[in-house]
Amino acid sequence: MASVYATLAIIGIVFISPVVIPALVLGGLFYDFFNSELPPGIDQPLKLRVFHSLLITTMISILEKLGICSDLSLLRVVLDGIPPRRDSKLLIKDLKVDEVPLRIYQPKWPPTGKRRGILYFHGGAGTFGSIRTFERICRYIAKKCDSVVVSVGYRLAPEHPYPGQYFDCLNATLYFMRNLEEYHVDPALIIISGDSCGANFATVICQILLNKRDLPKVRAQVLLYPGLQGLDFHLPSYQQNASVPMLFRKLVIYFCFRYLNKEPSVLEDVLQNCHVPESMKQKYKKWISADIIPDEFKIRGYVPQKSASYKPEVHEAIKEILAITFSPLLAEDSIICQLPESYIVTCEFDVLRDDGLLYKKRLEDNGIQVTWYHSESGFHGILAFFGYGIFSFLSGKKIMDSTASSKNIFS
């Protein structure tokens, strides 16, 4: 209902005051110009600046100031995407499992044998994004990989509180795994995938499924620029890309608070890692540390930072982000060594880049085969533009082409 109000409000403003929208966009452009950084080598910087300005305009909208709708409601409307045309090559089916929407994509051409099944969890910080937002990605994967793709519309926070999103993704996965015959899917070819926070969900689900001995074993996990830890916000990628669109360093923490439905009163303290007890820092520095990041990812600039002193009240306010569920990078080796073969995508201009690099190393250190693709000009959220023609980014297409053609995963 909030999205309906947001849409009506936008329409009203457009008709009542034609000056308002251009003024807001202009304000977003000015804010972006003075606050964001577009490093040399980033994909299509001018286009990125325009899109980022529109995102900023949405988040600082006058609609929230007027009490018409929240920035989150408006963000969901704006980022919901434009529905693509009907696809004559795909059979697309919508259903609900325990109130969770699923959209299932199946190629119409006759299969040569049983197909692989791919579960896809979309990004959006657990608070926005939808099946519709990532419709083009799922259609592309289904056709390119001759696979059955299940896109999971997990319910969003804060209306559906954390950790409900993980349960929604798990229930959708269990439904699909228990009904493979209906979709003519090979139980030996189940792939769990996602982007951004959806990749976090995919990681956690793969870890949980290790205890489900009555279900097929997951063939692979595909993690597209995953966010996997809330312990260290001083890693090189957080420093280098702190002001790079589409995800600023501060926005990571801001959306964590929104996701957990908490007031961001201690945001600055969390940025300084004041939420982490010293004992925990020492315990996990073997897995999460700038020292582990390869030197080639520090050449754009990295200065070792001394974290501020631990503050118990800050830890108490945001302790959920240190749980294994939220930070699967902290899982013990006894779990990591059982995980399936993995495909990991990282983007150079992404604050979350080092999460992917650290998880790649953990998997490899535990004997798990990893196929890694690094987008040297990519930025966080680039796949949200995939399939929109001139509005897309070349690096995003390269990511999808590389992912879908990976012989290790999709052979």
Secondary structure as UniProt FT lines:
FT   HELIX           2..16
FT   TURN            18..19
FT   HELIX           20..35
FT   TURN            40..41
FT   HELIX           45..59
FT   HELIX           62..65
FT   TURN            66..67
FT   HELIX           71..78
FT   TURN            79..80
FT   TURN            88..89
FT   STRAND          90..97
FT   TURN            98..99
FT   STRAND          100..107
FT   STRAND          115..121
FT   TURN            125..127
FT   TURN            131..134
FT   HELIX           135..144
FT   TURN            145..146
FT   STRAND          147..152
FT   TURN            157..159
FT   TURN            162..163
FT   HELIX           164..177
FT   TURN            178..179
FT   HELIX           180..183
FT   STRAND          185..195
FT   HELIX           197..209
FT   TURN            210..211
FT   TURN            213..214
FT   STRAND          220..224
FT   HELIX           236..240
FT   TURN            241..243
FT   TURN            245..246
FT   HELIX           249..259
FT   TURN            260..261
FT   HELIX           264..266
FT   HELIX           267..271
FT   TURN            272..275
FT   HELIX           278..284
FT   TURN            285..287
FT   HELIX           290..292
FT   HELIX           295..297
FT   TURN            299..300
FT   HELIX           312..318
FT   HELIX           319..322
FT   TURN            324..326
FT   HELIX           328..330
FT   HELIX           333..336
FT   TURN            337..338
FT   STRAND          341..349
FT   TURN            351..352
FT   HELIX           353..365
FT   TURN            366..367
FT   STRAND          370..379
FT   TURN            380..381
FT   HELIX           382..385
FT   TURN            386..387
FT   HELIX           389..391
FT   HELIX           394..404
FT   HELIX           407..410
//
